[in-house]
Amino acid sequence: MTPPCTEPLAALSVAIIARNEERHINGALASVADLAGEIVAVIDHRSSDATADICRAFGARVHIEPWRGFPAQRNRALDLCTGTWVLFLDADERVPPDLAAEIRAALTGESGMAGFWIPRYNLFFGQRLRGGGWYPDHQLRLMRRACARYDESRLVHEVAALDGPSGTLRHHLLHLNIEHLDELWRKQRAYAIQEAHTLFTARAPVRWRTFIGAPAREFYRRFVTLRGYRDGALGLFLCATMAYFEVVKYVHLKGLTTFKHSLQLQR
């Protein structure tokens, strides 16, 4: 019997996890229409717009599922796909033709890889970023289904663990990351809270000096080390925003820790 991570190639499954993405989902589906052997759309059961209907109109196999968190939802998508390879695509991402051609070539070769990292262009307010950690922003999105699993304890910025080696593609995903200021604020606040819960689960300590040190380090890392200055005024604003949300993260972590301590005292 052929080992699961070296089995013959089959059609590529494209997996999309979405909730209320009718504004973006059409473009994502269109960008993989000629690439995917199947499209599996895992739609959050709380979704209230036409996302599921748009996916069905494209011929996608739609599954309405309870929300489990990002890594668990991706594991569910892996279980629902039937292809040997799975490409995860977000609703606000696009696969340009040059990347689609490279994916086809990678999957028809005998590379022995369990997965591929894909560089990604991030657009903020219509501007493609060059620094600050938003480029080249490699994403592990293309993987052999039998060789990949997500750690469900990591609530945000999840990365699959592969049973085998990985390679890196040359062409880019396109990510329509942020188009409006309220979207930036809403998304980063959700990330900060999820990261705080991950740290709380890991019993990470929080000290008062963290509220100064963490945002200062984050700003320096993004603006200087990762060259966020290359993006001018927008780069300065985004790096400062990410530093601010470090404060939000640790304030939330402090609240969780204090609440847990108060419960223990009441026992």
Backbone hydrogen bonds, N-H to C=O, Kabsch-Sander energy under -0.5 kcal/mol:
donor,donor_aa,acceptor,acceptor_aa,energy
6,T,3,P,-1.9
7,E,4,P,-0.6
13,S,85,W,-2.7
14,V,38,E,-2.7
15,A,13,S,-0.5
15,A,87,L,-2.4
16,I,40,V,-2.6
18,A,42,V,-2.0
24,H,21,E,-1.2
25,I,21,E,-3.0
27,G,24,H,-0.8
28,A,24,H,-1.4
29,L,25,I,-2.5
30,A,26,N,-2.4
31,S,27,G,-1.6
32,V,28,A,-0.6
32,V,29,L,-1.1
33,A,30,A,-0.8
35,L,32,V,-1.3
36,A,32,V,-2.4
37,G,12,L,-3.3
38,E,12,L,-1.4
40,V,14,V,-3.0
41,A,39,I,-0.6
41,A,61,R,-2.3
42,V,16,I,-3.0
42,V,40,V,-0.6
43,I,41,A,-0.8
43,I,63,H,-2.6
44,D,18,A,-2.5
45,H,65,E,-2.4
47,S,44,D,-2.4
54,I,50,A,-2.5
55,C,51,T,-2.1
56,R,52,A,-2.4
57,A,53,D,-2.2
58,F,54,I,-1.1
58,F,55,C,-0.5
59,G,56,R,-1.8
60,A,55,C,-2.4
61,R,39,I,-3.1
62,V,60,A,-0.8
63,H,41,A,-2.9
65,E,43,I,-2.6
65,E,63,H,-0.7
70,F,155,L,-0.6
73,Q,69,G,-2.5
74,R,70,F,-2.2
75,N,71,P,-2.2
76,R,72,A,-2.0
77,A,73,Q,-2.0
78,L,74,R,-2.4
79,D,75,N,-1.9
80,L,76,R,-1.6
81,C,77,A,-1.7
84,T,11,A,-0.5
85,W,11,A,-0.6
86,V,143,M,-2.8
87,L,13,S,-2.8
88,F,86,V,-0.6
88,F,141,R,-2.4
89,L,15,A,-2.5
93,E,90,D,-1.9
94,R,174,L,-2.2
100,A,96,P,-2.3
101,A,97,P,-2.3
102,E,98,D,-1.6
103,I,99,L,-2.5
104,R,100,A,-2.2
105,A,101,A,-2.0
106,A,102,E,-2.4
107,L,103,I,-2.2
108,T,104,R,-1.1
109,G,105,A,-0.7
111,S,109,G,-0.6
114,A,165,P,-3.6
115,G,165,P,-0.9
116,F,142,L,-3.2
117,W,167,G,-3.2
118,I,139,Q,-2.8
120,R,136,P,-3.2
121,Y,173,L,-2.8
123,L,121,Y,-0.5
123,L,175,H,-2.7
124,F,122,N,-0.6
124,F,127,Q,-2.6
125,F,123,L,-0.5
125,F,178,I,-3.7
126,G,178,I,-0.5
127,Q,124,F,-2.2
129,L,122,N,-2.4
129,L,127,Q,-0.5
132,G,226,L,-2.1
133,G,226,L,-0.7
134,W,131,G,-1.4
139,Q,118,I,-2.4
141,R,116,F,-0.9
141,R,139,Q,-1.4
142,L,116,F,-1.5
143,M,86,V,-2.4
143,M,141,R,-0.6
144,R,114,A,-3.0
145,R,84,T,-2.9
147,C,144,R,-1.5
148,A,145,R,-0.9
149,R,161,A,-1.6
151,D,159,V,-0.6
152,E,150,Y,-0.7
154,R,151,D,-1.4
155,L,153,S,-0.8
161,A,149,R,-3.4
163,D,147,C,-2.4
164,G,162,L,-1.2
167,G,115,G,-2.2
169,L,117,W,-2.9
173,L,119,P,-2.5
174,L,94,R,-2.2
175,H,121,Y,-2.9
175,H,173,L,-0.5
176,L,92,D,-3.0
176,L,174,L,-0.6
177,N,175,H,-2.0
178,I,123,L,-1.8
184,L,180,H,-1.6
185,W,181,L,-2.2
186,R,182,D,-2.5
187,K,183,E,-2.6
188,Q,184,L,-2.5
189,R,185,W,-1.9
190,A,186,R,-1.9
191,Y,187,K,-2.3
192,A,188,Q,-2.5
193,I,189,R,-2.2
194,Q,190,A,-2.2
195,E,191,Y,-2.7
196,A,192,A,-2.1
197,H,193,I,-2.0
198,T,194,Q,-1.9
199,L,195,E,-2.4
200,F,196,A,-2.4
201,T,197,H,-2.4
202,A,198,T,-1.7
203,R,200,F,-1.4
204,A,199,L,-2.8
210,T,207,R,-1.4
211,F,207,R,-0.5
211,F,208,W,-1.3
212,I,209,R,-1.2
213,G,209,R,-3.0
214,A,210,T,-2.4
216,A,212,I,-1.7
217,R,213,G,-2.6
218,E,214,A,-2.3
219,F,215,P,-2.5
220,Y,216,A,-2.3
221,R,217,R,-2.8
222,R,218,E,-2.4
223,F,219,F,-3.0
224,V,220,Y,-2.2
225,T,220,Y,-1.9
226,L,221,R,-2.7
227,R,224,V,-0.9
228,G,222,R,-1.8
229,Y,223,F,-1.5
230,R,227,R,-1.7
231,D,228,G,-1.8
232,G,229,Y,-1.7
234,L,231,D,-0.8
235,G,231,D,-1.3
236,L,232,G,-2.1
237,F,233,A,-2.4
238,L,234,L,-2.6
239,C,235,G,-2.4
240,A,236,L,-2.1
241,T,237,F,-2.2
242,M,238,L,-2.4
243,A,239,C,-1.8
244,Y,240,A,-2.2
245,F,241,T,-2.0
246,E,242,M,-0.7
246,E,243,A,-0.8
247,V,243,A,-1.0
247,V,244,Y,-0.7
248,V,244,Y,-1.6
249,K,245,F,-2.1
250,Y,246,E,-2.1
251,V,247,V,-2.4
252,H,248,V,-2.2
253,L,249,K,-2.3
254,K,250,Y,-2.4
255,G,251,V,-2.1
256,L,252,H,-2.3
257,T,253,L,-2.5
258,T,254,K,-2.7
259,F,255,G,-2.4
260,K,256,L,-2.3
261,H,257,T,-2.3
262,S,258,T,-2.4
263,L,259,F,-1.9
264,Q,260,K,-1.9
265,L,261,H,-1.9
266,Q,262,S,-1.3
267,R,263,L,-0.7
267,R,264,Q,-0.7
